[in-house]
Amino acid sequence: MFKVEIKNLSINANIGITAKERAKKQVLKVTLSFYYSLKHSINLNDIENVKDYSSITKYLKELVQNSNSHTLEHLIINVSKALEKKFKIKDVKVSINKTAVAKRYGAESVSVSN
């Protein structure tokens, strides 16, 4: 079994409870991790046999940028389910850090994860 982690991917998105907060894009730092298995006899040097991290990263960015979620919790659930289904991956974990909110409160980070 392999574990893949895409860490602190910067994505601009409209998210927030109030219309004012959603009106302006915010920088989100998204970390994704997941597991997948392969048969031992498979050629690991062939990209067709392993997960395409580039495609997963692009899809993740699109999901977050085009989301109509108001909360990070809602966004995390939707992103996790979509990635599991599309890429046939397991144990998808997503963490989203709202960097601007963290700075506003003098914190290093304000994040939500599943």
N, C-alpha and C positions, 0 to 999 in steps of 0.2 A: 504494500500500500504506500502511496506517495502523498505527502502533504505539500500543498502549494500555498504560498502567501504573497499577496500583492499588498504592499504596505504604503500607507499615507498617499494614496492617489488623490491629487488635487482636482476637484470638480466644482464648477460654478453652478449653483442651483437656486431656484426660487423655493424656499421652504420657510414655514413659520405659521404660527397660529393666526396672527392678524394679517389683514390685507396689506398694511403698511410694511410689515416684515417681509411678506412675500413679493412686494413690488420691486425690490432690489435683489439681484443675485448675491448669494453669499458663498464664500469659499468653504467647502467641506473637505475634510481629509478622510478618505475612505480606506479602510483596511479590510481585505477579504482573505479568508483562508478556507480551504476545502481539502477533502481527501478523494482519491480515486485509486482504483486497483487495476492491474493489468495481469495478463497471463504471463507466467515466467518464460515461456518459449517465444514471446513476441519480440520483434526487432525494435529496440528502444531508440535506435538512431533514425527511425522513420517517423517524420512528423505526423503522418496519418495514424500512428499508433499511440500517440501521447496527446494530452490536452493542449490546445492551442492558446497559450496565455495571452497572445495579442488579441485574438477574437474575444476572449473572455473580458479583457480589460476594456476594449471598445464597447462591448455590449453593456458592461457595468456603467460606463460613463453615460451612454445613451439613456439607460434606465433612470439614473439619478437626475440627469439634466431635464428629462421630459416628464418627470414625476409630477403628480398633482397632490402629493402627500403634504399634510400640514405638520406632521410630527416626525421626528427621526424614527420613533418606534414603528410607525406605519410604513415608512419607507424601507426600513430594514427587513420587515416581514415580506413585503412585496418583492424586493430585490432578491432575497434569499430563495424564495419559491421560484421566481423566474429563472434564476441561474441554475438551480437544481434540475429543473425541467428541461431547459434548453441544452445544457451541456452534460447532463447525466452525471452529476457530481454529488457527493454525500457530505453530510456534516458541515454545511455552509455556515460560516460565522462571518458576520459583518459588524464592523465598528465604525461609527461616524463621529468625527470630532468637528464641532462648530468653533473654528479658530477665532472668529471675530467676537463671539460671545465670551469665550475664555478670556480674551484680552480685556474686554469691557469690565469683567469682574476681577481682573488681576490674577487669574488662574492660568496655569500652564495648559490645561485642556479642559474642555467640557464635552464629554462624549457619551454615546449610548451604544450598547452592543447587545447581541443576542447570545 
